[in-house]
Each structure stands twice: as structure tokens, then as C-alpha cells.
């Protein structure tokens, strides 16, 4: 089947024919870009990227972490603050990792942090937000909850002048305007998604058959899924089989059955399963094993967040070949720094960490032995120097 479900022409059914078409198309796209001149050639490069260019992008993302390129100056730490931490669902490894980073940094800062876990449900969000407000915090840290969904629940905090910072609360990284959340601490979600999809295309040598798992309850997840699908559809030899909407909070319940259904529907045409979060693969892998799939023939790649289970799969060589991991502990420290800036009546730094692909070749570095991506770039020392602590 083609990208939109239509039958494939007979001439495209063999791997060799697909590869030839992919190479010819890539050459034509490169020639068109070159003739268009520098300005035009720089536009739409994801769609026009050749397999060689994708390899370069993927290799760059997989390099070991560069030296710290974040803030070096800022207000000194304000000790003695009481902070409410609203977690969308602490069962999610990414959210848990950020919360751990916040705890580390808050201890250095001399802050007291109280955690409120929504457990991924609307009633849970109501309860956690109400309890966080009742704790009369000096500041609020929002982890993993969509800022739009939380808008009404955050209004009372804004009315009381409580500054709010967030992690993965929207589709764009950096400072936010027009709402109570001052900053979305994240790597660039769209670049994360593109690198993930490019890694799949490269691993499949331009012949990937892809299904994407996403969660439409979160704007950031929808944006990442669309960006991944765009890369796959732009590859002439690849097939975008399906985008499957599965709530993260119901992954344990829904992913096993969805995985069995997809294997039955697409058979060998399904070569790469992509997801907006590693948690989906926790429940897909047992089904792949039960179905007799081989890790060498079936690949899992995630556009976040670099869970400990994902690192274990990478180390063991069990299906997962990549996760574009967030530096979760680093981002916890950044949340504390951004909130300290707001409490000091200064603007946020707006720092956005570079995108990093963890794969089987580099999983032994930058925190990998501890089952997380924790850049060995001196960020803790940099923040301590800013806070003078």
C-alpha cells in the first residue's frame, strides 16, 4: 500500500526498485534546490533531504554531548522558597526524571518542594491543581501537562501572582507569552521528531514501513507525530502506514492489542514503529516477542523521553534502536533556575538544550550506564555558579 493506502505500482514492489526510485528522487530534489539559489535551497530541507543528508543529521545528533552552552549569568538563588510541583503522571519515566532533577536542584537552592501527581486523568488534574493551590506556594512547576488543557486550572495561580514554569507543556520550546506559564523547558519538539523519523529512514536504507503512536490529548505529541509523518512521507521509498492515537495514560491497556492488530494488518510491510514517548514500547515489545518478530528485522524509535527501560532495550539490543532522549535531570535544574529568575523579577533565560539521539553505539556515555541521558557537560556546576551555592 502507498502512503495514503492506495495499491503500490508493480514496479515499486521490490526493494531494489524502491531504492532506485529513492535515489533518483533525491538527485532531482538536490538539483532543484541547487538551481533555486541559496535562499530557496534552505527552505523545506526536511522534505528535500537526501538519504546522505539524513545520515549526516542523524550522526550529528548522536555525537556525545558538547560542553555546556546554556546560561552562565543570572540572579543569585533565593533560599527558603516553597514550590508546588504538578506532575501529569509520575508513572511516566520522563516526568519522573524531571521531577528528580527538580529535587536535586531544589536541595541545592534550599527550597521545599511538594509534589502533586495528577496520574494522567482529568479528575486527577482537578484534584492536584486544587491541592497545589491550597499549599500556598511561592512558585509552581508544571511537568508534562498541556498548558492549554490546564489553562482554567492555572488561572487562580496567576491571579495570586504565583509564577509558573513548565516542562513539555506546549508544541514549542522556550519562553511562552499570553498565558500563565512563562517558559516551556524542552528540546525543540519538531527537531526531536524529525531526527527520530530520519533515523528510521536511514536504518531502513530509505525503505521504511512506519506506524506512529501518539496521544492527541497533548499538543506537543500531536506536533511531533505530524513532523515524523512528514519526514516519512517525503521519502519516496518509504510508506507511512498509519498514525495510531493511543492515550499515554492507557498505554498498558491499549498498546498490546494495538500491536497485535498492526502486525496482523501490515505483516512484513511494517518495519519501524515510532512513538512520541518510550512508554508505548514497554507494552509493545512483549507482543513482538510473542509474535516471533526478530529484533534485527523490526525497529523501535522514540521521539522522547529516554526512559530507563528504553536504555535497557538499547543496551540489550532488543528491538529499540534509538530514543531522542531529553536531558531530564538537566531540565529539572533549568526549571528551578527559570523559576528563581521569575521570583527575582527577571526574565527567563529561554535556554533550549540541543537534540540528542541515543543509540546502541553511544548508550555507554553521558549517563547511559545510569540508564538515562545526563550530559557530562558541567551543567550542575554552571547553575551552582549562577546561584552562588
N, C-alpha and C positions, 0 to 999 in steps of 0.2 A: 504493500500500500504506500502511496505517496504521503507527503506531509499533511494533506488535508483528507486523507482517506481514500483517494482515487486509486485504481489499479496502476501498478508500475508498467511502463512500456517494457516489452520483452528485452530490448537492447540494454536495459539498465539492471537486469536481474542478477548478472554475475558480478562478483567483487571486482574483477579486472575492469569490466566496463564502467562500474561506478567510479573507480579510481581515475580512469581516463577522463571521464566527464568532469570530475572534480578538478583535475589538473588543468584541463582546457579552460574551464570557467574561471579558475584562479588567475590564469595567464591573461585572460581577457579583462578581468576586473583590474589587475595591476596596470595593464596597458592603458585602460581608460583613465585610471587615476593619474598616471604619469602625464598623459596628454592634457589633463584638465588643469594642470598647474598646481603650485604649492598650496594655495588656499583651498581649492576644491578637493585636492587629494587628501587633505586632512579631515574631511567630513565623512561621517559614516564609515569609519575604518573598521568597525566591528563586522559589518555586513560584507565588506570588501576584503577582509583579511584572508590571506592565503594560508595553507597549512603550515608553510615555513614560518610565516609571521606569527601564527598561533603558537608554534613551538617556542619561538623567542619570548612571547608574552608569558607563557607557562613557565619557562625556565627562569625568567626574571622573578616571577612571583615565588618560586621555590627556593631562591637563594636564602642563605642564612640571614638572620635579622641584622640590618645595618645599625650603626651607632645611633643613639637617641637623637631624634630630630624634633622633639617636642619642646614645650616652653622651658625656659631657663630662668625667667623672672616672674614675679608676681607678689601678691601680698603675703606677709608672714601669717602663719597659722593662728587661728583664733581658738584657743583651747576652751573646754568646758561646754561645748555645744551639744544639744540633744537632737538627734536626727532620726526621722522615721524612714525606714526602708520598705517600700512597697514592692513585693515580688509577684510577678504574674503567676509563676508556678515553680517552686523550688525543686520539683521533680525533674525539671529541665536542666541538664548539665551546664548549659551556657549561663543561665540565670544564676545557678548556684555558684559557678566560678566567679562571676562578677561580684556577687554578694560576699564571697570570701575575700576578694580583693578590697572591697569597701571596708570590711572588718579589719584587715591588716592596716590599711592607711588610717582609719579612724583611731586605732590604738596609738599609732604614732602621733596623730594630731591631738589626742586627748579628748576625743568625742565619745559620747554614749550613743550607740545605735540600737534601735528597737525594730525588729523585723515583723512585717505583716504579710502573710502568704495568702494570695487570692485563690490558689490551687486551680487556676485556669477556667473558672466559671464566672458568669455574671453575678450571681448572688455572692460569690466569694469576693468579687471586686467591690461590691457594695459594702460588705462587712469589713474588708481590710481597709478600705478608704475611710470609713467612718471611725474605725478604731485608731487609725493613724492620725486623723484629725483630733480625736479626743485626747491623744497623748500630748498635745500642745507642743509640737516640735519646733525647733528653730529653722529646720530645713527638711525637705522631702527629696528622697532619691527614688525614682521610678525605674524599675528594672523589668524590661520585657513586655510591658503593657502598651498597647497602641494609644498614642496621645489623643487621637480623635475619639476613640471609644471611651477614654477616661475624661473627656472634656468637662462634662457636668460634675463628675466626682471631684475634679481638681479645682473647680470654681471657688469653693469655700477656702481653700488654701490661699488662693490668690487674693481673696477678699481680706484675709488676715495678714497679708504681706509676707507669707511664707515662701521663700524661693524654692523652685523645683528644678531639678536636673534629671535627665533620663538616659537610659541605655536601650537601644533598639526600639525606640518609641515612634519612629516615622520612617519614610522611604528615603530620606536624605540625611547625610551626616553633617554635624556641625551646629552652629548657632541656629536657633529657631525664633521666629517672630510671629506675633499675632496670637499668642496663647500663653498659658501659664508655664509651660516647660521652656526653659531658657536654652537648653542645648540637648541635642541627640548625640550621645557618645557612641560612636560606631566607626568601623571602617566604611568605605564607600560601598553601599549595598549593591549598586549596579555593577561596579567593577568586580566585587566578590562573585556575583552571578556570572559575569562574562568569563572570568578566569576559570570558574568551575566548568562551564559548558565547553570552553576551549580545551581544557584538559581532557574532557571526554572525547571530543573530536580528534584530538591528537592521539590519544591512546587507541582509538578505533581506526587510526590512519585514514580519517575522512569518511568512514562508513558506519557511523554510529546509528543505532536504532534506540530512540530515547523516550522514556517516560519520566515525568517530573512530578514529584509530590510537593504540594504546597498547602497553605492554610489561609483561606480568604478572609479570616477574621482579623488579619493583620495586614495593614497597607504595605509594610516593608516586605512581607512574604510574597504578596501579590506582585510587587515591583520586581523582586528578584526572580520569580518564576517567569515572568514575561521576558526579562532580559536574557535568561538562559534559553528560553524557547526561540528568541530572535536569533541567537548565535547558531542554534541547531538548524533552523530553517534556512539560514543563509549559506549553509554548507550543501552543495549540490548532491553529494553522495550520501548525505545523512537523511534520516527520517524522524520527524517529530511525531511519535506515535500517539501520545496522549499527555494531557496535563490533568492530574488527579488531585482533587481538592479533599484533603483529609485533615480535620482539626487536630492540632498537635496534642491537645488535652485528651483526645480519644485514640491516640496512636496505638496503644496496646490492644484496644478493642477492634480497630478497623484495619490496621496495616496487614495482619496475617491474611485475612480473607482477600483484601485487595491484591496482595502479592500473588496469591494462588490464581486469582482471576486473570491477572495480567499475563502470567506465564502461560495459562491455557489459551488466552486470546491471541497472543502475538508469537508464541513459540520462539524459534531462533532469531526472529527479526528483532526481538528485544535484547539489546546488548548492554545498555547502560541505563541504570536507574539513578536519577539525580533528585536531590531534595533540598529544601531550604533550611533543613536542620538535621543533624545527625541522628536525632532520636527515632526517626522513622526506620532507620536501618537496624536498630536494636530488635525490631519485631519482624523485619523483612528477612534477615539472614537465616533464622531457623527454618523459614519456609523454603528458601533457596536450597538449603542443605537437604531438606526432606524431599524436594523435587529432583534431587540428583544433579543440580546445576554445579558446574565446576568454576572455581574462583578465577581460573585463567581465561574463561570464556565469558564471564559476566562481571561487570564492573559497577561499583557504587561510588559516587562522588557527591559530596555535600557542600552547599554554599553556606556553611556555618553550622555549629559554632566551634567545633573542635572538642567534642566531649571526650572523657576518659575512655569510654567504650570504643569510640572511633579510633583513638590512638592504639588501643589494644588490637583492633582489627588490622590496622596498618602494620603494626609490629609483627603480627602473626601471618600476614599475607592472606587474610580471609575476606575475600570479596572486595572490601573497601580499598580503593587505590588513591583516594585524596579527600581532604577536607580543607576548605579555605577557612582556616581557623581564626577566630578572634583572639587577641591577647587579653583574655578575660581578667586576669589579675591586674594587668596594667590599666585596663579601662576602669576597674574599681578604684584604683588610685586616682585616675583622672577625674572620676565623678566627685571624689572628695575634694580635689583641688578646685574644680569648677564651682562647687558649692561654697567653698571657702572664699572664692573671688566674689561671688554674689553677696555673701554675708559681709564682706568687706566693702560693699558698694562699688565693685569694679566689674567690668565686662568679663564674660567668659573668654577663655583662650581660643576656643574653637578648634583645638587640635584634632586632626584626623589621622589615625595610625595607618601605615601602609598595608596593602593587602598581602597576605602570605599564604601560599599553598603548602600544606603539609602532605608529604607523600612518603612512600616507602624508603626513599633514598635519604631524606633529611629528618626523619622522625626521631632520630637519636640526638638531635641538637635542640637548643632553645627551649628547654623544658620538657622535651619529649620523653626522657626517661622517667619524669614525674607524671606522665600521661596528660600533658597539657601544653599549649603553646604559650610559653612565658619568655619573651625575648631577653636574651642575655645582652642588653644594651645599656644598662645602668639607669633605667627609669626611676627606680626607687631612690637612688642617691640623688638624682636630679630634683625630684619632688621634695625630698628632705632638705636639700639646699635652699629651695624656694621658701619652704615653711620655717627654715632655720631650726630644724628639730632632728 
